[in-house]
Amino acid sequence: MASALDSDLSLMGLEEDLTCSICLSTFTCPVTIPCGHNFCHDCLLATWKDSYSCPQCRTLFATKPELKKNTVLSTVVETFRVRSNTGEAGVLVEESRLEEKKKKEKEEAAVRCDTCMEAEAAQTCLTCMASFCEEHLRPHRENPTFRLHQLSQPVGDLMERICPEHHKLMELFCTRHDRPICSFCLQQVHKGCSFNLPEEQRSLKQSDLRDKLRLLDGKITKNETVICLMKDLEKKLKDSATSRKKAVSAEYQFMRDMLAREEQEALKSVDREVETGQTKIRGLMGKFNENVDKMSKAKEAIHRLLGQSQSLAFLQVSFNLPQAINFDPYTPRISLDSKKVMQMEAFAAAMKDFLLQLLKHPVETRIPILIRENNTATLAAGEKAASAFGYTPTSPGSHQESEPKFPQAPLKLPRSHSPGPGLKAGQKKKPQKSTKPPLQNAENMGIKNLNKSMENLTEFDRKPRGCPAAEATEEAETSDVPAEISSAEKRNDLLKYGSVLTFDPRTAHKRIALSESFTKAAVSDEHTNYVDCPERFSVCSQVFASKGFSAGRHYWEVRLSSNNFIGIGLAYGSIDRKGPTSRLGRNDKSWCVEWFNVKLSAWHDSSETVLANPNPKRVGVLLDCEEGRATFYNVADRAYPFHSFTFPFAEAVYPAFWIFSSGSCITLCKLQ
């Protein structure tokens, strides 16, 4: 009986889970939707009119889900309905038993009269140290002798309130020792201690606990909020991981498809060469078989004449040999060592060796290798592979098909912002002087294919191909340098605007040490003992040049000790020097190009533009105040522009520098 009752009670506990959240009644023909929630069939259809979403979790479905009856849930609902009718009596009995138990516990906890030991005490006399019922409390209320006795609500722990040393009621509370005391304790051991009445102390304790309870409630609420945010963050992280994996898979699939096409093209080239060779061989074989037939017939004719050698006609017969006798048979030199096949094999070997070498590097260093390095090692491996196939360089004028020429020019990967000279719209590229003979178009096919393959490898962090938005984004990112400065300039043309600069010690952050007549700025963990002044940067390790410009053209160059955690730019003199927004490029009053690890970015007003990193050792800056433009150059044999800012001259601008990496330094160059 008890087990059946427990089973009914456990089933009753599922009433909330067996209730439809739409009609708030037990399920009728329950159905389950893809998000896992259950509803009555008719209730769910009534809510689905314009769109299909879960009424409970608001999950939106693109199409109407197929609804099927949840047979297991239907069985549980039917069992619940049957037992809910038959189990009400047992539940009532159990409830009455629990009420009796609580009543009994309450009676046991009630304070009894110390006189009759039966009736419940009405009040407790703290003077007599006893509890009395209404009957035995009458002397305290009617007899004047007990008028000064202190009555209170019934106290169950009366004996615990007696001082164990003086056997007096502990009617005080020592706040110094945090314990209850009697009046004798206050005069002896606790003399001079601060004290409160128990009720006051109880009130203070309750107030303190309530404050702690509110603090705990606030902390719990904050933790629950953070947990919810972290759950959302986890979901976003999973979604982001899914999209990233799709993007990466699309890129690798594109490369696999591209390599598969290259492989098929290479195999087709071999097949075409085989077919050409077979056609030539079959043609020669046919010609030689025809010659053999003609010579065999001539041989038979000679044998017939020899058989008639005794006749008179034999002496008068003349016999001419066929023309085939004049052709000597030969085996043709036919092989698969044609130029195209050899280029295909050499390209595959070079591509394999390049990828092997590239994948040995950590992933964070592969992109700079793809962008800035020449593939000399790859070409050496390609020449070695070509030599193994008998594919060797030749001199001009030699037979090209028998001795194909291997490309000698180093492979260069495409760059989005090349520091080399670019071409304007409609401008023809000038031929470059070279001591080597120009490569034929057919010879460049392998190089172009490799460049195309490498271009696919360097195009990272974008949407899969075929998406117009991705192409538009890429086009926008590569147009940060204006067309009129897209080609290299002669350094002498810039030096005529040269300006002599020094660092301003009044602006230098205390981590920056200036030396060499204020032309060298280095950063370290040790602070320099500078005098505090309003112009000094106090948050970011930055420094200004001592000279600002508001008119004309000006050019200066700086030498970098490393391309890591260094920024070069310009700023108005009114830039914030003390706050967190004083960092170059993180406000509307400064512009800078910044090397952060291996990434080069252009910053203005907290907006970042990622650039191709030419890794310069010497950077030149041309400031044109009339046109409102500042151009940054990679200075080598010539000056190669890699970024340009355009901004209004609201006030004078100062060359500004940010140095963060310990041990790094910037030197203002002497222009010659």
JODAQUI-V566288 format. One record per backbone hydrogen bond with DSSP energy under -0.5 kcal/mol. CO is the residue of the C=O (numbers start at 1). NH is the residue of the N-H. Records with the same first field share a line. If there is no record, write none. Layout:
BEGIN
CO: NH ; NH
END
This chain:
BEGIN
1: 5
2: 6
3: 7
4: 8
5: 9
6: 10
7: 11
8: 12
9: 13
11: 14
12: 15
14: 18
16: 19
18: 27
20: 24
25: 20
28: 41
29: 41
30: 70
31: 39
33: 36
37: 33
39: 31
40: 44
41: 45
42: 46
43: 47
44: 47 ; 48
47: 49
51: 53
52: 61
54: 58
59: 54
61: 52
66: 68
68: 32
69: 71
70: 74
71: 75
72: 76
73: 77
74: 78
75: 79
76: 80
77: 81
78: 82
79: 83
80: 84
81: 85
82: 85 ; 86
83: 87
87: 91
88: 92
89: 93
90: 94
91: 95
92: 96
93: 97
94: 98
95: 99
96: 100
97: 101
98: 102
99: 103
100: 104
101: 105
102: 106
103: 107
104: 108
105: 109
106: 110
107: 110
111: 121
113: 117
119: 113
122: 154
123: 132
124: 126 ; 152
125: 129 ; 130
130: 125
131: 114
132: 122 ; 123
133: 137
135: 138
137: 141
138: 141 ; 142
139: 143
143: 146
144: 147
146: 149
149: 151
150: 126 ; 127
152: 124
154: 156
155: 158
157: 161
158: 161
159: 162
161: 170
163: 167
168: 163
169: 171
171: 198
172: 181
173: 175 ; 196
174: 178 ; 179
179: 174
181: 172
182: 186
183: 187
184: 188
185: 190
188: 191
190: 193
194: 175 ; 176
196: 173
197: 201
198: 202
199: 203
200: 204
201: 205
202: 206
203: 207
204: 208
205: 209
206: 210
207: 211
208: 212
209: 213
210: 214
211: 215
212: 216
213: 217
214: 218
215: 219
216: 220
217: 221
218: 222
219: 223
220: 224
221: 225
222: 226
223: 227
224: 228
225: 229
226: 230
227: 231
228: 232
229: 233
230: 234
231: 235
232: 236
233: 237
234: 238
235: 239
236: 240
237: 241
238: 242
239: 243
240: 244
241: 245
242: 246
243: 247
244: 248
245: 249
246: 250
247: 251
248: 252
249: 253
250: 254
251: 255
252: 256
253: 257
254: 258
255: 259
256: 260
257: 261
258: 262
259: 263
260: 264
261: 265
262: 266
263: 267
264: 268
265: 269
266: 270
267: 271
268: 272
269: 273
270: 274
271: 275
272: 276
273: 277
274: 278
275: 279
276: 280
277: 281
278: 282
279: 283
280: 284
281: 285
282: 286
283: 287
284: 288
285: 289
286: 290
287: 291
288: 292
289: 293
290: 294
291: 295
292: 296
293: 297
294: 298
295: 299
296: 300
297: 301
298: 302
299: 303
300: 304
301: 305
302: 306
303: 307
304: 308
305: 308
306: 309
308: 311
311: 315
312: 315 ; 316
313: 316 ; 317
314: 317
322: 325
323: 326
324: 327
326: 328
330: 332
332: 334
336: 338
338: 342
339: 343
340: 344
341: 345
342: 346
343: 347
344: 348
345: 349
346: 350
347: 351
348: 352
349: 353
350: 354
351: 355
352: 356
353: 357
354: 358
355: 359
356: 360
357: 360
358: 361
362: 365 ; 366
363: 366 ; 367
365: 369
366: 370
367: 371
368: 372
369: 373
374: 376
375: 379
376: 380
377: 381
378: 382
379: 383
380: 384
381: 385
382: 386
383: 387
384: 388
385: 389
386: 391
387: 390
390: 392
395: 398
399: 403
411: 375
424: 427
440: 444
441: 445
442: 445
443: 447
444: 448
445: 449
446: 450
447: 451
448: 452
449: 453
450: 454
451: 455
452: 456
453: 457
454: 458
455: 459
458: 460
464: 467
466: 468
467: 471
468: 472
469: 473
470: 474
471: 475
472: 476
473: 477
474: 478
476: 479
480: 482
482: 485
483: 486
486: 422
489: 639
490: 493 ; 494
491: 494 ; 495
492: 496
494: 497
495: 498
497: 555
499: 501
502: 546
503: 505
504: 507 ; 508
507: 537
509: 512
510: 528
511: 513 ; 524
513: 522
515: 519 ; 520
516: 519
518: 503
519: 668
520: 515
521: 666
522: 513
523: 663
528: 530
533: 536
540: 542
541: 659
542: 509
543: 657
544: 504
547: 655
549: 653
552: 625
554: 623
555: 499
556: 621
557: 669
558: 619
559: 667
562: 564
565: 660 ; 661
566: 595
567: 658
568: 593
569: 656
570: 591
571: 654
572: 575
577: 538 ; 539
579: 582
580: 583
583: 586
585: 606
587: 590 ; 605
589: 572
590: 605
591: 570
592: 603
593: 568
594: 596 ; 601
595: 565 ; 566 ; 597
596: 599
599: 596
600: 611
601: 594
602: 609
603: 592
604: 607
607: 604
609: 602
611: 600
612: 614
617: 560
618: 635
619: 558
620: 633
621: 556 ; 623
622: 624 ; 631
623: 554 ; 625
624: 628 ; 629
628: 647
629: 624
630: 645
631: 622
632: 642 ; 643
633: 620 ; 635
634: 636 ; 640
638: 636 ; 640
639: 489 ; 641
640: 634
643: 632
645: 630
648: 650
652: 573
653: 549
654: 571
655: 545
656: 569
657: 543
658: 567
661: 664
664: 523
665: 561
666: 521
667: 559 ; 669
669: 671
END
